[in-house]
Amino acid sequence: MDLGCDYHIIINPDIYWDENVIEKLTQFMNENRDCGLVMPKILYPNGEVQYLCKLLPTPLDLFGRRFIPFKAFQEKRNAWYEMHWSGYEKVMEVPSLSGCFMFIRTDILKRIGGFDERFFMYAEDLDLCRRIGEIARTMYYPQASVFHEYEKGSYKNRKLLRYHICSIIKYFNKWGWFIDQKRKKRNSHCIKLIEYIRN
């Protein structure tokens, strides 16, 4: 973080794009100085939107989507958590953005001290978004888009599933399980802003 760069990019190896994404994100950040982190629209290779804008999760959101057998309940809850209702077509402030592609202001990254090293894999992006969101805005910018293969490794590999569960437990131990007033406040703030934009 001492290379004199204004921005840092955190990116998965299975991300690719075919347009001037970096230029668009740089311009957006230059024009929105209160934004600390921005994520472009993330697409599957076939062009479908990946729902990677999320509210700050409750334990039910993260454990329920993996282990609750009631499909109708699970789908309804997941659609709310992944903010399907937002439309994914407008610029919006989002509590939690995917670590597959993060465009971050360097001075903000320095202020929060980078990633929390207790998260080896999974939940590290969620924790990072929460800490950035306490001092700057975390934004979704659909005017720029990238493609993501999105393998969902922890759904196929037991070792990765263990890492995932351990990271989720560490996350809730850090921020609070069922009592988390900051989560409630942050989610409500972003929901109200999005509803205002939509109307």
C-alpha positions as CSV (number, residue, x, y, z in Angstrom):
1,M,0.0,0.0,0.0
2,D,3.0,2.3,-0.2
3,L,3.3,2.4,-4.0
4,G,1.8,5.8,-4.4
5,C,-1.4,4.4,-6.0
6,D,-4.7,6.1,-5.4
7,Y,-6.7,2.9,-5.7
8,H,-6.2,-0.8,-5.1
9,I,-8.1,-3.6,-6.8
10,I,-9.0,-6.9,-5.1
11,I,-9.9,-9.4,-7.8
12,N,-10.5,-13.1,-8.2
13,P,-8.5,-15.1,-10.9
14,D,-11.8,-16.1,-12.6
15,I,-12.8,-12.5,-13.4
16,Y,-12.5,-11.0,-16.9
17,W,-13.9,-8.1,-18.9
18,D,-13.9,-6.7,-22.4
19,E,-14.4,-3.0,-21.8
20,N,-12.8,0.0,-20.1
21,V,-13.9,-1.1,-16.6
22,I,-10.9,0.4,-14.7
23,E,-11.3,3.8,-16.4
24,K,-15.0,3.9,-15.5
25,L,-14.5,2.9,-11.9
26,T,-11.6,5.4,-11.5
27,Q,-13.8,8.2,-12.9
28,F,-16.6,7.2,-10.6
29,M,-14.3,7.3,-7.5
30,N,-12.8,10.6,-8.6
31,E,-16.3,12.1,-8.8
32,N,-17.5,10.6,-5.5
33,R,-14.8,11.4,-2.9
34,D,-17.0,10.0,-0.1
35,C,-16.9,6.5,-1.7
36,G,-14.3,4.2,-0.2
37,L,-15.2,1.0,-2.2
38,V,-17.0,0.4,-5.4
39,M,-18.0,-2.9,-7.2
40,P,-19.1,-3.1,-10.8
41,K,-22.0,-5.2,-12.0
42,I,-20.9,-8.9,-11.9
43,L,-22.2,-11.1,-14.7
44,Y,-22.1,-14.8,-15.4
45,P,-20.4,-15.7,-18.7
46,N,-23.8,-16.0,-20.3
47,G,-24.6,-12.4,-19.4
48,E,-27.0,-13.0,-16.4
49,V,-26.6,-10.9,-13.3
50,Q,-24.9,-12.4,-10.3
51,Y,-26.7,-11.2,-7.1
52,L,-23.6,-10.2,-5.1
53,C,-24.9,-7.0,-3.5
54,K,-26.0,-8.0,0.0
55,L,-27.3,-6.8,3.3
56,L,-25.2,-7.4,6.4
57,P,-26.3,-10.9,7.3
58,T,-27.9,-12.5,10.3
59,P,-26.9,-16.0,11.3
60,L,-30.1,-17.2,9.6
61,D,-29.0,-15.6,6.3
62,L,-25.7,-17.4,6.2
63,F,-26.4,-20.7,7.8
64,G,-30.0,-20.9,6.6
65,R,-29.1,-20.8,2.9
66,R,-26.9,-23.8,3.4
67,F,-28.7,-26.0,5.9
68,I,-32.4,-25.1,6.1
69,P,-34.4,-27.7,4.0
70,F,-37.4,-25.5,3.4
71,K,-36.8,-24.4,-0.2
72,A,-39.6,-21.7,-0.4
73,F,-38.5,-20.1,2.8
74,Q,-34.9,-20.3,1.9
75,E,-35.5,-18.7,-1.6
76,K,-37.6,-15.8,-0.2
77,R,-35.1,-15.1,2.6
78,N,-32.1,-15.3,0.2
79,A,-33.8,-13.0,-2.4
80,W,-34.1,-10.3,0.4
81,Y,-30.6,-10.8,1.7
82,E,-29.2,-10.6,-1.9
83,M,-31.2,-7.5,-2.6
84,H,-33.0,-8.8,-5.7
85,W,-35.7,-6.2,-5.0
86,S,-33.3,-3.4,-5.8
87,G,-33.3,-4.2,-9.5
88,Y,-29.5,-4.1,-9.8
89,E,-29.7,-1.4,-12.5
90,K,-29.0,1.8,-10.6
91,V,-26.0,3.1,-8.6
92,M,-26.7,2.3,-5.0
93,E,-25.0,2.2,-1.6
94,V,-24.8,-1.4,-0.5
95,P,-23.8,-2.8,3.0
96,S,-21.8,-5.8,1.7
97,L,-20.1,-6.2,-1.7
98,S,-18.4,-9.3,-3.1
99,G,-14.7,-9.8,-2.8
100,C,-14.5,-11.1,-6.3
101,F,-13.9,-7.6,-7.6
102,M,-13.4,-4.6,-5.2
103,F,-12.0,-1.2,-6.3
104,I,-10.9,0.5,-3.1
105,R,-9.5,3.9,-2.3
106,T,-6.0,3.4,-1.0
107,D,-6.1,5.9,1.9
108,I,-9.3,4.2,3.1
109,L,-7.7,0.8,3.0
110,K,-4.8,2.2,5.0
111,R,-7.1,3.7,7.6
112,I,-8.8,0.5,8.3
113,G,-5.5,-1.5,8.3
114,G,-6.4,-3.8,5.4
115,F,-7.9,-7.3,5.8
116,D,-8.4,-8.8,9.2
117,E,-6.0,-11.7,9.3
118,R,-8.2,-13.9,11.4
119,F,-10.3,-14.6,8.2
120,F,-8.2,-17.0,6.1
121,M,-10.9,-17.6,3.5
122,Y,-14.6,-16.4,3.3
123,A,-16.2,-13.6,5.2
124,E,-13.0,-11.5,4.7
125,D,-14.8,-9.3,2.1
126,L,-17.9,-9.0,4.4
127,D,-15.7,-7.9,7.3
128,L,-13.8,-5.5,5.1
129,C,-17.0,-3.9,3.8
130,R,-18.3,-3.4,7.3
131,R,-15.1,-1.6,8.4
132,I,-15.0,0.6,5.3
133,G,-18.7,1.3,5.6
134,E,-18.0,2.9,9.0
135,I,-15.9,5.6,7.5
136,A,-16.9,5.8,3.8
137,R,-19.6,4.7,1.4
138,T,-19.6,1.3,-0.2
139,M,-21.1,1.5,-3.7
140,Y,-22.5,-0.6,-6.5
141,Y,-21.8,0.9,-10.0
142,P,-23.7,-1.0,-12.8
143,Q,-22.4,1.2,-15.6
144,A,-19.3,-0.9,-15.5
145,S,-19.5,-4.7,-15.7
146,V,-17.2,-7.7,-15.5
147,F,-17.7,-11.5,-16.0
148,H,-17.2,-14.0,-13.2
149,E,-17.0,-17.8,-13.5
150,Y,-18.2,-18.2,-9.9
151,E,-17.4,-21.8,-9.0
152,K,-18.9,-21.8,-5.4
153,G,-16.0,-24.0,-4.2
154,S,-17.4,-24.5,-0.7
155,Y,-20.5,-26.1,-2.1
156,K,-18.4,-28.8,-3.7
157,N,-15.4,-29.3,-1.4
158,R,-15.7,-30.4,2.3
159,K,-12.4,-28.7,3.2
160,L,-13.5,-25.4,1.8
161,L,-16.9,-25.8,3.5
162,R,-15.1,-26.2,6.9
163,Y,-13.1,-23.0,6.1
164,H,-16.3,-21.2,5.2
165,I,-18.1,-22.3,8.4
166,C,-15.1,-21.4,10.6
167,S,-14.9,-17.9,9.0
168,I,-18.6,-17.3,9.5
169,I,-18.4,-18.2,13.2
170,K,-15.4,-15.9,13.6
171,Y,-17.3,-13.1,11.8
172,F,-20.3,-13.4,14.2
173,N,-18.0,-13.7,17.2
174,K,-16.5,-10.4,16.2
175,W,-19.6,-8.4,15.2
176,G,-22.3,-10.1,17.2
177,W,-24.7,-13.0,16.5
178,F,-28.3,-12.0,17.1
179,I,-27.7,-8.7,18.8
180,D,-25.9,-6.4,16.3
181,Q,-27.2,-2.8,16.4
182,K,-24.7,-1.6,13.8
183,R,-25.9,-4.2,11.4
184,K,-29.5,-3.1,11.8
185,K,-28.7,0.5,11.5
186,R,-26.5,0.1,8.4
187,N,-29.0,-2.2,6.6
188,S,-31.9,0.2,7.3
189,H,-29.9,3.2,6.1
190,C,-29.0,1.6,2.7
191,I,-32.6,0.2,2.2
192,K,-34.1,3.7,2.7
193,L,-31.6,5.2,0.3
194,I,-32.4,2.6,-2.4
195,E,-36.2,2.9,-1.9
196,Y,-35.8,6.7,-2.3
197,I,-33.8,6.2,-5.6
198,R,-36.3,3.8,-6.9
199,N,-39.3,6.1,-6.2
